[in-house]
Amino acid sequence: MKHNLSLYQWLLAFLIANFSFLTAYPQGEWKWAHSWTGSGGSYTQIFNQITNTAFDEEGNIYVYGSMGGNPEMDGQHFLTDVPSEVSNGAIPTILLAKFDTLGNMLWYKIVKCNHNSNPVSTPLWMEVRNRKVCIAGTSAFWGSISYTSWLYYMDTLVRKSQLDSIPEAEQKPPYKIGSRWTFFAQFDLDGNLLEDHFVEAYSRQRQISGSRIQEALCIHEIAPVHVDSHGNTYVYTFIEYGGSEDAPYTIVVDGDTNKTYDIYLPGTVQQGSPLNYLFNAMVYKFSPNWELVYAKRVVDKTDGIVASWEYLGDSINPYYYIYLKGLSIDEEDNMYLSGYLTLPMYDYETGGHLHQYPIHIWWDSTHCATIQDMSGAYRTNFIIKYDTNGRVRWCNQIYTKGNSVETPYARAEWRRNCINDDYIYIIGDAAYTPNSYANIYFDTENDSLRRFVPCDSGIGFFVRYDKRTGRYVSHGIVPAENVLTCLTPAVIQNRVFMLASFNYESTCMFSELRNDGYVIRVDTINTSQPKMRKSQGVIANSDGSLLLSLTSFSPVTFSDNVVANCNPGSDNAVFALYKNPEWAKPFVGIAGYGEKALDLRLWPNPANGIIYVEGGRPPMDYITVTDLNGRTLKRETVRSSSATIDISRLPAGTYILEAVSNGEVSVEKFVKAND
């Protein structure tokens, strides 16, 4: 039977043939693959998936995620040391497991409740740092509580019948009836629980009974968490809230009245308003004793959102939906948060546009994201660098041009990020209508996202920024069309690794690129059924090991005769180890490898007159000022390590200053204040 190959299949075959020929160093190999599955999942409601993976210093592997009922690992039941009622039943379970370098399971921990009402036990985040495993998740003793209700938390099973004899005032999380909470737990590398804490939240509005609505602190399926070298815990989470801004949003730590904190949020939901809730995201910092140090809004304020019904009782227009996707940490505990934000775009009653462009989404008083048209309102992608005091050090974004739903069309979506040496790498996918003014670009339109074939189907990409300045450096794309990228990229010795699946196809691409975007090699991973999806992505170890993870609905075939024997027709969480010792060696000859930006500093910022520019060494050749559309407004020759520039005649707004030295460009944003 003759099969007609699609455009991307021809392109993929061409690229594999050519890039395989160009590869001169020895290839690595797949070492092993594992999968788990359990009952209850489907194409639309996936129970078996991986949230985070990590290596420790010895190369051991930690996998964190969820699984369905009656779970199996590689076709074998493995919950052999828990009560049978916990291992049975089609109810989602949180799983944390450790594996050695050969793929042998060393230990596991689970959290599970048998309540049929939301929220079920949900994994949120994991990191392995300072020889500790830190996890976060949500669970509850909530909903249709009956005499047979129970909670299995780590290694302990508690039934409701056991709690009935304890007065309600004396019940503490996690074993507290009628409670929903977010847990934060730390283990040593042998799986011993070191400490855990439980945070409940109470919304501003009250129920008919007069009591306030109680919920977990984190209500999104991803909530990045970090524990720094001093033991402080940082939590990034989406928040939705109603009621009056005169009423507090309250969080309670460990059921302790001495650790109860009232937080006041702007905006009131008036009775009869079209809005049921307001939205934002929060950054919480807790001390090592789990006292609240600060609670800051991710979005400080906005301007340019002009729909009249959005102003009802709303002091900052907080009507947007924000998705927190990724968090990476550098050696100084600075935190790099990536994600995207969406705005309503139409007034469906009048058919008109809702906003006055440009819109500014302010992260603090001087740093903001800018939305130029409806394509940006559909998805505004951001990366923000925070220090440990919650201050924004810099921010950047993806810029788009076009209509969000009509021709010309442009959209992009950032996911997670990772740090390697002096750079931050972010992964995503995008699409835009070719042969039109639609565009997707980074710092300027000269840094636009290019594709191999003119097509408005999806493309996967990574983008690299200087982690010190936030300036764009380079990007690369998966060499095929109509792909969906994974959540996380990996970097070893300036090689970037990405996983991407073809939409509605049974092929997955494992791509290796240089950090300047040049494609080195492409491998294919195959399944017998389509719908390979929900990929956590790829993580790297310094010894040349990569751990790949994804969700599949049929067995997954890697090269080197490595197969994950998944249960066909059910969702399966898959993870596999690839090792190439050559990757542990420096990869020379990469454009941009080892480049350093100028130590560029501007002050004052904001300003309305003279800005002082300090570039350090080498001396600057010239400086330019551009607007956010990339138009050059001022250009001055410098030939010195410092300079001044007069911005008094510029309109109020946000601008970009570029300093050039020997062809190297350093970038900083500044704000021209109102006169």
C-alpha positions as CSV (number, residue, x, y, z in Angstrom):
1,M,0.0,0.0,0.0
2,K,1.4,3.4,-0.9
3,H,1.3,6.2,1.7
4,N,1.5,9.9,0.9
5,L,4.0,11.7,3.2
6,S,3.0,15.0,4.7
7,L,5.2,18.1,4.4
8,Y,6.6,17.8,7.8
9,Q,7.4,14.1,7.3
10,W,9.4,14.9,4.2
11,L,11.1,17.7,6.0
12,L,11.9,15.5,9.0
13,A,13.3,12.7,6.9
14,F,15.5,15.3,5.1
15,L,16.8,16.8,8.3
16,I,17.5,13.5,10.0
17,A,19.5,12.3,7.0
18,N,21.5,15.6,6.8
19,F,22.1,16.3,10.4
20,S,23.0,12.6,11.1
21,F,25.6,13.0,8.5
22,L,27.0,16.2,10.1
23,T,27.2,14.6,13.5
24,A,30.9,13.7,14.1
25,Y,31.1,12.8,17.7
26,P,30.1,9.3,19.2
27,Q,26.5,8.9,19.9
28,G,25.1,8.0,23.3
29,E,22.3,5.5,24.0
30,W,19.1,5.0,25.8
31,K,19.8,3.1,29.0
32,W,16.3,2.2,30.3
33,A,12.6,3.3,30.3
34,H,9.9,3.0,32.9
35,S,6.2,3.8,33.0
36,W,3.3,3.7,35.4
37,T,-0.4,3.7,34.9
38,G,-3.6,3.4,36.9
39,S,-7.3,3.3,36.3
40,G,-9.5,6.4,35.9
41,G,-7.6,8.4,33.2
42,S,-8.7,9.4,29.8
43,Y,-7.6,11.6,26.8
44,T,-9.2,14.6,28.4
45,Q,-8.6,13.9,32.1
46,I,-5.1,12.5,32.5
47,F,-4.5,10.8,35.8
48,N,-1.0,9.4,35.1
49,Q,1.5,12.1,34.4
50,I,4.7,13.6,35.6
51,T,4.9,17.1,37.2
52,N,8.6,17.4,37.9
53,T,11.8,15.3,37.6
54,A,15.2,16.0,39.1
55,F,18.8,14.6,39.5
56,D,20.8,14.7,42.7
57,E,24.6,15.1,42.9
58,E,25.1,11.3,42.7
59,G,22.9,11.1,39.5
60,N,19.9,9.5,41.3
61,I,16.6,10.4,39.8
62,Y,13.4,11.8,41.5
63,V,10.1,11.7,39.8
64,Y,7.0,13.5,41.1
65,G,3.5,13.3,39.6
66,S,0.1,11.7,39.8
67,M,-1.3,8.2,39.1
68,G,-4.7,6.6,38.9
69,G,-6.2,3.8,41.0
70,N,-4.8,0.2,41.2
71,P,-1.4,1.5,39.9
72,E,1.2,-0.5,38.1
73,M,4.9,0.2,37.4
74,D,6.1,-1.5,34.2
75,G,3.0,-3.8,34.4
76,Q,3.6,-4.8,38.0
77,H,1.6,-3.7,41.1
78,F,4.1,-1.9,43.3
79,L,2.2,-0.4,46.3
80,T,3.0,-3.5,48.3
81,D,3.5,-1.9,51.7
82,V,0.3,0.2,51.9
83,P,-3.2,-0.8,53.0
84,S,-5.2,-2.5,50.2
85,E,-7.9,0.2,50.4
86,V,-5.3,2.8,49.5
87,S,-3.8,0.9,46.6
88,N,-7.2,0.1,45.1
89,G,-9.9,2.4,43.6
90,A,-9.9,4.7,40.6
91,I,-8.8,7.8,42.6
92,P,-5.8,10.0,41.7
93,T,-2.7,9.6,43.9
94,I,0.3,11.9,44.4
95,L,3.5,9.9,43.9
96,L,7.1,10.8,44.8
97,A,9.7,8.1,43.9
98,K,13.5,7.8,43.8
99,F,15.4,5.7,41.3
100,D,19.1,4.9,41.1
101,T,21.2,5.4,37.9
102,L,20.2,1.9,36.7
103,G,16.5,2.6,37.0
104,N,15.9,0.7,40.2
105,M,13.2,2.2,42.5
106,L,14.8,3.0,45.9
107,W,11.7,4.4,47.8
108,Y,8.4,6.1,47.2
109,K,5.9,8.3,49.1
110,I,2.2,8.8,48.3
111,V,-0.6,11.0,49.3
112,K,-4.2,10.0,48.6
113,C,-7.7,10.6,49.9
114,N,-10.9,8.7,49.0
115,H,-13.2,11.7,48.7
116,N,-15.1,11.9,45.4
117,S,-15.5,15.7,45.5
118,N,-12.8,18.3,44.5
119,P,-10.1,18.9,45.2
120,V,-8.5,15.5,44.9
121,S,-4.9,15.1,45.9
122,T,-2.8,17.1,43.3
123,P,1.0,17.4,42.9
124,L,2.1,21.0,42.4
125,W,6.0,21.2,42.4
126,M,9.2,19.4,43.3
127,E,12.8,20.5,43.5
128,V,16.0,18.8,44.8
129,R,18.5,21.2,46.3
130,N,20.9,21.3,49.2
131,R,20.6,17.5,49.5
132,K,16.9,17.8,50.2
133,V,13.8,16.8,48.3
134,C,11.1,19.5,48.5
135,I,7.6,18.9,47.3
136,A,4.2,20.7,47.4
137,G,0.7,19.5,46.7
138,T,-2.9,19.9,47.7
139,S,-5.3,17.5,49.4
140,A,-8.2,17.5,51.8
141,F,-10.5,15.9,54.4
142,W,-13.3,17.6,52.5
143,G,-16.6,17.2,50.7
144,S,-18.8,14.1,51.1
145,I,-17.2,13.0,54.3
146,S,-18.6,9.7,55.6
147,Y,-17.7,7.3,58.3
148,T,-15.5,5.4,55.9
149,S,-13.6,8.4,54.5
150,W,-9.8,8.3,54.9
151,L,-6.6,10.1,54.1
152,Y,-3.2,8.4,53.4
153,Y,-0.5,11.0,53.9
154,M,3.0,9.8,53.2
155,D,3.2,6.6,55.4
156,T,0.1,7.1,57.6
157,L,-3.5,6.2,57.1
158,V,-6.2,8.1,59.1
159,R,-9.9,7.4,58.9
160,K,-12.7,9.8,59.7
161,S,-13.9,7.3,62.4
162,Q,-10.5,7.9,64.2
163,L,-11.1,11.7,64.2
164,D,-14.6,11.7,65.5
165,S,-13.4,11.5,69.1
166,I,-11.2,14.6,68.7
167,P,-12.8,18.0,69.2
168,E,-12.9,20.0,66.0
169,A,-10.9,22.8,67.7
170,E,-8.1,20.4,68.4
171,Q,-7.9,18.8,64.9
172,K,-4.9,20.0,62.9
173,P,-4.0,19.6,59.2
174,P,-3.6,17.3,57.5
175,Y,-6.0,15.4,59.7
176,K,-8.7,18.0,60.1
177,I,-12.3,17.4,59.0
178,G,-13.7,19.9,56.5
179,S,-10.3,21.3,55.6
180,R,-8.6,21.8,52.2
181,W,-4.9,22.6,52.4
182,T,-1.6,22.9,50.5
183,F,1.3,20.9,52.0
184,F,5.0,21.6,51.8
185,A,7.2,18.7,52.8
186,Q,11.0,18.2,52.9
187,F,12.8,14.8,52.8
188,D,16.4,13.8,53.0
189,L,17.8,11.8,50.1
190,D,16.9,8.5,51.8
191,G,13.2,9.4,51.9
192,N,13.0,10.4,55.6
193,L,10.5,13.2,56.3
194,L,12.3,16.1,57.8
195,E,9.5,18.6,58.1
196,D,6.1,19.5,56.6
197,H,3.7,22.4,56.8
198,F,0.1,22.9,55.8
199,V,-1.4,26.2,54.6
200,E,-5.2,26.9,54.4
201,A,-6.7,30.0,52.8
202,Y,-10.0,31.8,53.5
203,S,-11.5,34.0,50.8
204,R,-12.8,37.5,51.3
205,Q,-16.4,36.6,50.5
206,R,-18.8,34.8,52.9
207,Q,-21.2,32.0,52.3
208,I,-24.9,32.2,53.1
209,S,-24.1,30.7,56.5
210,G,-21.8,33.6,57.3
211,S,-18.6,31.6,57.3
212,R,-15.9,32.4,54.8
213,I,-15.0,30.1,51.9
214,Q,-12.1,27.9,52.8
215,E,-9.7,26.6,50.2
216,A,-6.0,25.5,49.7
217,L,-3.4,28.2,49.3
218,C,-2.6,27.0,45.8
219,I,-5.6,26.3,43.5
220,H,-3.8,25.9,40.2
221,E,-2.3,22.7,38.9
222,I,1.2,24.3,38.7
223,A,2.5,26.3,41.7
224,P,6.3,26.8,41.5
225,V,8.0,26.5,44.9
226,H,11.6,27.2,46.0
227,V,13.4,26.6,49.3
228,D,16.6,28.8,49.5
229,S,19.9,28.0,51.1
230,H,18.7,29.7,54.3
231,G,15.5,27.6,54.6
232,N,13.1,30.3,53.4
233,T,10.3,29.0,51.2
234,Y,8.9,30.9,48.2
235,V,5.5,30.0,46.7
236,Y,4.2,31.4,43.4
237,T,0.5,30.8,42.9
238,F,-2.5,31.9,40.9
239,I,-5.3,33.5,43.0
240,E,-8.9,34.3,42.3
241,Y,-11.0,36.3,44.8
242,G,-14.3,37.9,45.2
243,G,-15.9,40.1,47.8
244,S,-15.0,43.6,49.0
245,E,-11.4,45.0,49.1
246,D,-12.2,46.0,52.7
247,A,-12.3,42.4,53.7
248,P,-9.0,40.4,54.1
249,Y,-7.9,37.3,52.3
250,T,-6.6,35.2,55.2
251,I,-4.0,32.4,55.2
252,V,-3.4,30.1,58.2
253,V,-0.2,28.0,58.6
254,D,-0.4,24.6,60.4
255,G,-3.7,25.6,62.0
256,D,-1.8,28.0,64.3
257,T,-3.7,31.1,65.4
258,N,-0.3,32.8,65.9
259,K,0.5,32.1,62.2
260,T,-2.7,33.6,60.8
261,Y,-2.2,36.5,58.3
262,D,-4.7,38.9,56.7
263,I,-3.8,40.1,53.2
264,Y,-5.7,43.0,51.6
265,L,-6.2,42.8,47.9
266,P,-7.4,45.6,45.5
267,G,-10.6,45.5,43.7
268,T,-14.2,44.8,44.7
269,V,-16.7,42.4,43.1
270,Q,-20.0,44.4,43.3
271,Q,-23.3,42.6,43.5
272,G,-24.7,42.4,40.0
273,S,-21.3,42.8,38.4
274,P,-20.6,40.7,35.3
275,L,-17.4,39.6,37.1
276,N,-17.7,36.8,39.6
277,Y,-14.0,36.9,40.6
278,L,-10.9,39.0,40.2
279,F,-7.6,37.3,39.3
280,N,-3.9,37.8,40.0
281,A,-0.9,35.7,41.2
282,M,0.9,36.0,44.5
283,V,4.5,35.5,45.7
284,Y,4.7,34.4,49.3
285,K,7.9,34.1,51.3
286,F,7.8,32.1,54.5
287,S,10.7,32.0,57.0
288,P,12.4,28.8,58.1
289,N,9.9,28.8,61.0
290,W,7.0,29.3,58.5
291,E,6.1,32.8,59.5
292,L,4.9,34.9,56.6
293,V,7.7,37.3,55.6
294,Y,5.8,38.9,52.7
295,A,3.0,38.4,50.3
296,K,3.3,40.3,47.0
297,R,1.1,40.5,43.9
298,V,2.8,39.4,40.7
299,V,0.9,42.1,38.8
300,D,1.1,45.3,40.7
301,K,-1.2,47.4,38.4
302,T,-2.3,47.8,34.8
303,D,-3.2,50.6,32.4
304,G,-4.9,50.5,29.1
305,I,-7.7,48.1,30.1
306,V,-10.7,50.3,29.5
307,A,-13.9,48.2,29.4
308,S,-16.4,50.1,31.6
309,W,-17.7,46.9,33.3
310,E,-14.1,46.1,34.4
311,Y,-13.9,49.4,36.4
312,L,-16.8,48.4,38.7
313,G,-15.2,48.8,42.2
314,D,-11.9,47.9,40.7
315,S,-8.9,50.1,41.6
316,I,-6.3,48.5,39.4
317,N,-8.3,46.6,36.7
318,P,-7.2,43.1,37.9
319,Y,-9.2,41.3,35.3
320,Y,-6.9,38.9,33.6
321,Y,-5.9,35.2,33.9
322,I,-2.2,34.5,34.7
323,Y,-0.5,31.2,34.2
324,L,2.7,30.5,36.2
325,K,4.6,27.8,34.2
326,G,8.2,27.7,35.2
327,L,10.7,28.7,37.9
328,S,14.5,28.3,37.9
329,I,17.0,29.3,40.6
330,D,20.6,30.6,40.2
331,E,23.5,30.2,42.6
332,E,22.5,33.4,44.5
333,D,18.9,32.2,44.9
334,N,17.5,34.7,42.4
335,M,14.3,33.3,40.9
336,Y,13.3,33.4,37.2
337,L,9.5,33.0,36.7
338,S,8.1,32.3,33.3
339,G,4.5,32.1,32.1
340,Y,1.8,34.0,30.2
341,L,-1.2,36.2,30.9
342,T,-4.5,36.5,29.0
343,L,-7.0,39.3,28.8
344,P,-10.6,39.4,27.6
345,M,-10.6,40.8,24.1
346,Y,-14.2,41.4,23.0
347,D,-17.3,42.9,24.4
348,Y,-19.8,40.3,23.1
349,E,-22.8,42.6,23.7
350,T,-21.5,45.4,21.5
351,G,-19.0,43.5,19.4
352,G,-16.3,46.0,20.1
353,H,-12.7,45.8,21.4
354,L,-12.3,46.1,25.1
355,H,-8.9,47.8,25.5
356,Q,-6.9,50.9,24.6
357,Y,-3.6,49.7,23.2
358,P,-0.8,49.7,24.3
359,I,-1.7,48.0,27.6
360,H,1.0,47.9,30.3
361,I,1.1,45.1,32.9
362,W,3.2,46.4,35.7
363,W,5.2,44.0,37.8
364,D,6.3,46.9,40.0
365,S,6.6,50.6,39.6
366,T,9.3,50.4,36.9
367,H,9.1,47.0,35.2
368,C,6.2,46.0,32.9
369,A,5.1,43.9,30.0
370,T,3.6,45.8,27.0
371,I,0.6,44.6,24.9
372,Q,0.4,46.3,21.5
373,D,-2.7,44.6,20.0
374,M,-5.2,41.7,20.4
375,S,-2.5,39.1,19.7
376,G,-0.8,40.1,22.9
377,A,-4.0,40.2,24.8
378,Y,-4.6,36.5,23.8
379,R,-1.3,35.6,25.3
380,T,1.3,37.9,26.9
381,N,4.4,35.8,27.6
382,F,6.7,37.0,30.4
383,I,10.0,36.2,32.2
384,I,10.6,38.0,35.5
385,K,13.8,37.9,37.6
386,Y,13.1,38.2,41.4
387,D,15.7,38.5,44.2
388,T,15.0,36.9,47.6
389,N,13.4,40.1,48.9
390,G,10.7,39.9,46.2
391,R,12.2,42.8,44.1
392,V,12.0,42.6,40.3
393,R,15.5,42.9,38.9
394,W,14.5,42.7,35.2
395,C,11.7,41.4,33.0
396,N,11.3,40.6,29.4
397,Q,8.6,39.1,27.1
398,I,7.6,37.8,23.7
399,Y,6.1,40.4,21.4
400,T,3.4,39.6,18.9
401,K,1.8,41.4,16.0
402,G,-1.5,40.4,14.5
403,N,-5.1,39.5,15.4
404,S,-5.6,36.7,17.9
405,V,-8.3,34.8,16.0
406,E,-8.4,36.1,12.4
407,T,-5.8,36.7,9.7
408,P,-3.2,37.9,10.2
409,Y,-2.8,35.5,13.2
410,A,0.0,35.4,15.8
411,R,0.2,33.6,19.1
412,A,3.0,32.1,21.3
413,E,3.1,30.3,24.6
414,W,6.0,30.1,27.0
415,R,6.4,27.2,29.5
416,R,9.2,26.3,31.8
417,N,12.8,27.5,31.9
418,C,16.2,26.3,33.0
419,I,19.6,28.0,33.8
420,N,22.9,27.0,32.3
421,D,26.0,29.1,33.1
422,D,25.2,32.8,32.3
423,Y,21.9,32.2,30.5
424,I,18.3,31.4,31.0
425,Y,16.6,29.2,28.5
426,I,12.8,29.1,28.0
427,I,10.8,26.7,25.9
428,G,7.5,27.2,24.1
429,D,5.5,26.8,20.9
430,A,4.0,29.4,18.6
431,A,2.2,30.0,15.2
432,Y,1.6,33.0,13.0
433,T,0.1,33.6,9.5
434,P,2.9,33.7,6.9
435,N,3.1,36.4,4.2
436,S,1.5,39.0,6.3
437,Y,2.5,41.6,8.9
438,A,1.9,39.1,11.6
439,N,5.1,38.5,13.6
440,I,6.5,37.0,16.8
441,Y,9.7,38.5,18.1
442,F,11.8,39.1,21.1
443,D,13.6,42.3,22.0
444,T,13.1,43.9,18.6
445,E,11.6,42.9,15.3
446,N,15.1,42.0,14.1
447,D,14.9,39.1,16.6
448,S,11.9,37.5,15.1
449,L,10.9,33.8,15.3
450,R,11.8,32.2,12.0
451,R,10.4,28.9,10.8
452,F,11.8,26.3,8.3
453,V,8.7,26.2,6.2
454,P,6.1,29.0,5.6
455,C,3.1,27.6,7.5
456,D,0.7,28.8,10.2
457,S,0.8,25.5,12.1
458,G,2.6,25.2,15.4
459,I,6.4,25.4,15.8
460,G,8.4,24.6,18.9
461,F,11.2,26.9,20.0
462,F,13.6,27.9,22.7
463,V,14.9,31.4,23.5
464,R,18.0,32.3,25.4
465,Y,18.5,35.4,27.6
466,D,21.4,36.8,29.5
467,K,20.4,36.0,33.1
468,R,22.2,39.1,34.5
469,T,20.7,41.7,32.2
470,G,17.6,40.0,30.7
471,R,18.6,40.8,27.2
472,Y,17.8,38.5,24.3
473,V,20.8,36.4,23.0
474,S,19.5,33.8,20.6
475,H,16.8,31.3,19.8
476,G,16.2,28.0,17.9
477,I,13.3,26.0,16.7
478,V,12.4,22.3,16.3
479,P,13.0,21.5,12.6
480,A,9.5,20.5,11.7
481,E,6.0,21.9,11.5
482,N,2.8,21.3,13.5
483,V,4.5,20.3,16.8
484,L,3.7,20.8,20.5
485,T,6.7,21.3,22.7
486,C,7.2,19.8,26.1
487,L,7.3,21.8,29.3
488,T,11.0,21.9,30.1
489,P,14.2,22.2,28.0
490,A,17.6,20.9,29.0
491,V,21.1,22.3,28.4
492,I,24.4,20.5,28.6
493,Q,27.6,22.3,27.6
494,N,25.7,24.8,25.4
495,R,23.7,22.0,23.7
496,V,19.9,22.5,24.0
497,F,17.6,19.5,24.1
498,M,13.9,19.7,23.4
499,L,11.1,17.2,23.1
500,A,8.2,17.9,20.8
501,S,5.2,15.8,19.7
502,F,3.3,16.1,16.4
503,N,-0.3,17.0,17.0
504,Y,-2.6,14.0,16.3
505,E,0.5,11.9,15.3
506,S,2.3,9.1,17.0
507,T,5.8,10.5,16.5
508,C,7.8,12.5,19.0
509,M,11.0,14.4,18.2
510,F,14.0,14.5,20.4
511,S,16.1,17.4,19.1
512,E,19.6,18.5,19.9
513,L,20.5,22.1,19.0
514,R,23.4,24.5,19.6
515,N,22.5,27.4,21.8
516,D,22.5,29.7,18.8
517,G,19.7,27.6,17.2
518,Y,21.7,25.4,14.8
519,V,20.2,21.9,14.7
520,I,22.8,19.2,15.5
521,R,20.7,16.1,15.5
522,V,17.1,14.8,15.6
523,D,15.9,11.5,17.0
524,T,12.4,10.1,16.7
525,I,10.5,8.3,19.4
526,N,7.5,6.3,18.3
527,T,4.2,5.0,19.7
528,S,1.6,2.7,18.1
529,Q,-1.2,5.2,18.9
530,P,-1.5,9.0,18.6
531,K,-2.0,11.4,21.5
532,M,1.5,11.3,22.9
533,R,1.2,14.4,25.1
534,K,1.5,16.1,28.4
535,S,5.3,15.9,28.3
536,Q,7.1,17.2,31.3
537,G,10.1,17.5,29.1
538,V,13.9,16.9,29.5
539,I,16.3,17.5,32.3
540,A,20.0,17.2,32.3
541,N,22.9,16.1,34.5
542,S,26.4,17.4,34.2
543,D,27.8,13.8,33.5
544,G,26.0,13.8,30.1
545,S,22.8,12.2,31.2
546,L,19.3,13.3,30.1
547,L,16.0,12.2,31.6
548,L,13.0,12.5,29.2
549,S,9.4,12.2,30.4
550,L,6.0,12.2,28.7
551,T,2.5,10.8,28.8
552,S,1.6,8.1,26.2
553,F,-1.5,6.0,25.4
554,S,0.4,3.1,24.0
555,P,3.9,1.5,24.3
556,V,6.8,3.9,23.5
557,T,9.7,2.7,21.4
558,F,13.1,4.3,21.8
559,S,16.3,3.4,19.9
560,D,18.8,0.9,21.3
561,N,16.0,-1.7,21.9
562,V,14.6,0.3,24.8
563,V,10.8,0.1,25.1
564,A,8.3,1.5,27.7
565,N,5.7,-1.2,27.8
566,C,2.7,1.0,28.4
567,N,-0.9,-0.2,28.8
568,P,-2.6,0.5,25.4
569,G,-5.6,2.7,25.6
570,S,-4.8,4.1,29.0
571,D,-2.7,7.1,30.0
572,N,0.8,6.2,31.0
573,A,3.5,8.3,32.6
574,V,6.8,7.5,30.9
575,F,10.4,8.4,31.8
576,A,13.6,7.2,30.2
577,L,17.4,7.8,30.7
578,Y,19.7,8.7,27.8
579,K,23.5,9.0,28.4
580,N,26.3,10.3,26.2
581,P,29.6,10.8,28.0
582,E,30.8,13.2,25.2
583,W,28.2,15.7,26.4
584,A,30.2,16.2,29.6
585,K,33.0,17.8,27.5
586,P,32.9,21.4,26.3
587,F,31.3,21.9,22.9
588,V,33.4,24.5,21.2
589,G,32.7,26.5,18.1
590,I,29.3,27.7,19.1
591,A,28.3,31.3,18.1
592,G,27.9,33.3,21.3
593,Y,29.6,30.8,23.5
594,G,31.2,32.5,26.5
595,E,30.0,36.0,25.5
596,K,29.6,38.5,28.3
597,A,27.5,41.6,28.3
598,L,28.6,45.0,29.4
599,D,27.9,45.8,33.0
600,L,25.2,48.3,31.9
601,R,23.6,50.5,34.6
602,L,21.1,53.4,34.2
603,W,20.0,56.0,36.7
604,P,17.7,57.5,37.7
605,N,15.0,55.2,36.4
606,P,12.2,56.4,36.0
607,A,13.5,59.7,34.8
608,N,12.2,62.8,32.9
609,G,15.5,64.6,32.0
610,I,19.0,63.2,31.9
611,I,19.8,59.5,32.3
612,Y,23.4,58.5,33.3
613,V,24.7,55.4,31.6
614,E,27.6,53.4,33.0
615,G,28.9,50.6,30.8
616,G,32.0,49.4,32.6
617,R,34.7,47.9,30.3
618,P,35.3,47.6,27.5
619,P,34.2,51.2,26.6
620,M,30.9,51.7,24.7
621,D,31.0,52.7,21.0
622,Y,27.5,54.2,20.9
623,I,24.2,54.1,22.6
624,T,20.7,54.1,21.1
625,V,17.2,54.6,22.5
626,T,14.3,52.7,20.8
627,D,10.6,52.4,21.6
628,L,9.0,49.0,22.2
629,N,8.2,48.7,18.4
630,G,11.9,48.8,17.7
631,R,12.0,52.3,16.2
632,T,15.3,54.1,16.9
633,L,14.6,57.5,18.5
634,K,18.1,58.6,19.5
635,R,21.6,57.5,18.6
636,E,24.8,58.9,20.1
637,T,28.4,58.1,19.7
638,V,30.2,57.5,23.0
639,R,33.6,55.8,22.9
640,S,33.7,55.9,26.6
641,S,32.7,53.7,29.6
642,S,30.1,56.3,30.7
643,A,27.7,58.7,29.1
644,T,24.6,60.8,29.6
645,I,21.5,61.0,27.4
646,D,18.7,63.6,27.3
647,I,15.2,62.0,27.2
648,S,13.3,65.2,28.2
649,R,11.6,65.4,24.7
650,L,10.4,61.8,24.7
651,P,6.7,61.1,25.5
652,A,6.1,59.4,28.8
653,G,6.4,55.6,28.4
654,T,8.8,52.6,28.4
655,Y,11.9,52.6,26.2
656,I,14.9,50.4,25.5
657,L,18.5,51.7,25.8
658,E,21.1,49.7,23.9
659,A,24.9,50.1,24.5
660,V,27.2,48.6,21.8
661,S,30.8,47.7,22.3
662,N,32.8,45.9,19.7
663,G,29.6,44.6,18.2
664,E,28.3,43.3,21.6
665,V,24.9,44.7,22.6
666,S,23.7,45.2,26.2
667,V,20.1,46.2,26.8
668,E,18.2,47.9,29.6
669,K,14.6,49.2,29.8
670,F,13.8,52.6,31.3
671,V,10.7,54.6,32.0
672,K,10.2,58.2,30.9
673,A,8.1,59.7,33.7
674,N,5.4,62.3,33.2
675,D,6.8,65.9,33.3
